[in-house]
Amino acid sequence: MIDSLQREDLRSSSDSDEELPVFDFLQPRPSTDVASQKAPKKPASSVLCSVGSADVMMISSDSEDDVPLAQRVKLRQDSAVLTEGNRKGSSESEHLLTTLDKERRSTPEEADDLPHRHLSASETGDATKATKRSAEEIRASREEALRRRQARERRQQDREALKQEQERQKAERRALAEASKALRPEECIKHMVVAVDPALLQLEGGGTLLASVQALGCSCAIEKQPLPRSVTWARQAPSAQQNGAARVPEPHVVMQMTVEDFITLTHNYIQEERHSGSACSPTLTSWVRERQRLHPDKRLSLAVIELESYFRARKSRSQKRLRAAVAGEEAGGGKEKKKRRSGHAEKLPEVSRVEVEEAVVHLQLHTGVSVRFLSTWKEFSDHITMTTKAVAEAPFKRAREQTGFSFYLESEWAGGQRVDKAGKGLLQAWKRQIQQFNRVSSDVAAAILAAYPSPQLLKKAYSQCRTENEKLSLLSDLLIRRGEGVTSTTRRVGPELSKRLFLLMHSRDPEQNLDASL
């Protein structure tokens, strides 16, 4: 029986030797030195080593005879059982990893086909709630995304509206700056447009007028005007809404009136005034009033050219008639020749210079329209040029005259005096204060200033006076010098100014009249 056990032990040991790995560190190392050879043998030791995932205890010994046979058999059986369990555990782990990898790589439809474990009722309810909660969350997230998109669109619209408003304000500021620049005297003439009636250019001096206007540097437009033979003006104002400049018409109108029309209207006025009644024919004043009624937004002014030629021709005819009457010459042939030569002048009524001035004054008083008499067309062109400059510079001059204090006069004698921190200018300020009195010139103020350079010194001098009369006459004997050399003159300040200065320095009544006597 013992022999059979030994044979099985040997067979199992051979099988286990083939199955179990052999580790080098478990084998006995040969001794190379004498000390190791002479050392005593140690007892058998057990070593725990890892095989796969299981721990296997290996027995290493210098001699197998030291370990009992039954113990060796038991150890080999236990190691065989552990090795088989390790193999089964490894196969199950590999199967589990393969299944998880398939579930991870499969689509949702394929994942449904995979085997799942059976869920309990509570787990099924929790899964259903999770599914419903996910749908609600999806709906909430969509609504939140919609709200964010709408808010983003509103912000975008607000930004665009703000940008457009800023661009509009910027354009308005640019237009205002350009308009302000266009009102300057050196720039205003470039923005003026002179509109000339075509009928005026067809007259004798139309070409001269057009050349003068173009040489001025402004624009010229040939347009039919409401009033015949007239000239109007317009200003090119920059506009924020339009790319170009808008034309703003000016109210000023200059109308050229012929000598025949002016003499006829003046004669009708004289006839109406002499007969003290209303004439059927229009007078100069009534004719202008009718034009003002038709064009109430216009400021009309008249220009009459070559009126002096009418007076010269009238004077020449009078002298000739006088000589003919004295000499008794009444030749029919000569009279017809004179009539043919001056027939046009003979048709006009007789009006004197005094009557013309009377009619013009009446026109200005009742209508405010002025009449300008010019000798040549060159003078008329110069008049239009000067009027163009005046109309162009009018807004700038009106803005300059709009001061905060209308009573403040910026002049040498009535203006203020600047005083710096060092006190420079106080002497002149005291002199200006004295000159504020009536009938006080610069020489009088200089005489008082030489005696008392400051108000404090004058007040100290008043305090040293004993009586009231002495205070009133303190400045009476001060000498005022005028001129230099032998032509210089002197006079005294006088008691009147001395009394007024005393009241100025000592009166406590704000309503005190400085010119009143004590």
Secondary structure, 3 states (H helix, E strand, C coil): CHHHHHHHHHHHHHHHHHHCCCCHHHCCCCCCCHHHHHCCCCCCEEEEEEECCEEEEEEECCCHHHCCHHHHHHHHHHHHHHHHHHHHHHHHHHHHHHHHHHHHHCCHHHHHHCCCCCCCHHHHHHHHHHHHHHHHHHHHHHHHHHHHHHHHHHHHHHHHHHHHHHHHHHHHHHHHHHHHHHCCHHHHHHHEEEEECHHHHCCCCHHHHHHHHHHHCCEEEECCCCCCCEEEEEEEEECCCCCCEEEEEEEEEEEEECHHHHHHHHHHHHHHHHHCCCCCCCCHHHHHHHHHHHCCCCEEEEEEECHHHHHHHHHHHHHHHHHHHHHCCCCHHHHHHHHHHCHHHHHCCCCCHHHHHHHHHHHHHHHCCCEEEECCHHHHHHHHHHHHHHHHHHHHHHHHHCCCCCCCCCCCCCCCCCCCCCCCCHHHHHHHHHHCCCCCCHHHHHHHHHHCCCHHHHHHHHHCCCCHHHHHCCCCCCEEEECCHHHCEEEECCHHHHHHHHHHHHCCCCCCCCCCCC
